[in-house]
Amino acid sequence: MDKHTIRQQVRAVINNIPNEQYQERSFMMRKQLLKEPSIIEGKTIAVTISAFPEVDTIAIVEELWRLGKTVAVPKCHPKTREMSFYAIGNFNQLETVYMDLKEPITEKTKLIAKEDIDTIIVPGIVFDEKGYRIGYGGGYYDRYLQGYNGKLIAIAFKEQLVNHVPTETHDLPVHTIITETGRINCVANRKE
């Protein structure tokens, strides 16, 4: 099956998660994520601002601020299909852009260099246990992650996991996936 078909099938499933379950399962993942060594030890954590049906990251951002972390949020540049991260200190520093994405207002935020980000929480629609992912099709993260040396974590509902994600040479897998049922060590799974 190709990436487009897998993406559509999984998206249809997660779109139907009842709201109460969505909230409860997002909460479980947030608790697990905050136990991750790279989150505990990291000073700057990068994360996208979620939109349903993605795992809720709003509460994650609030927890990271409470822990004294710098939170960096991506700004996409559609003409070049590249992305930059900016530190936000409150949600008023965000604006709604194309496709209802929430992005930093660059005049109100500070640009964060790639090497200053300790951990990136990488979004996606589909993942396999080796850490390969199918994103939203823009390739922004694939480009940004080239040359990135920090930790890569994904948070995903168990319905977003498949046996195998078709990969291309430029695809970079995440190190860890957090689901509502536990933690997947993708690095160990790639060594099998």
Secondary structure, 3 states (H helix, E strand, C coil): CCHHHHHHHHHHHHCCCCHHHHHHHHHHHHHHHCCCHHHHHCCEEEECCCCCCCCCCHHHHHHHHHCCCEEEEEEEECCCCEEEEEEECCHHHEEECHHHCEEECHHHCEEECHHHCCEEECCCCEECCCCCEECCCCCHHHHHHCCCCCEEEEECCHHHECCCCCCCCCCCCCCEEEECCEEEEHHHHHCC
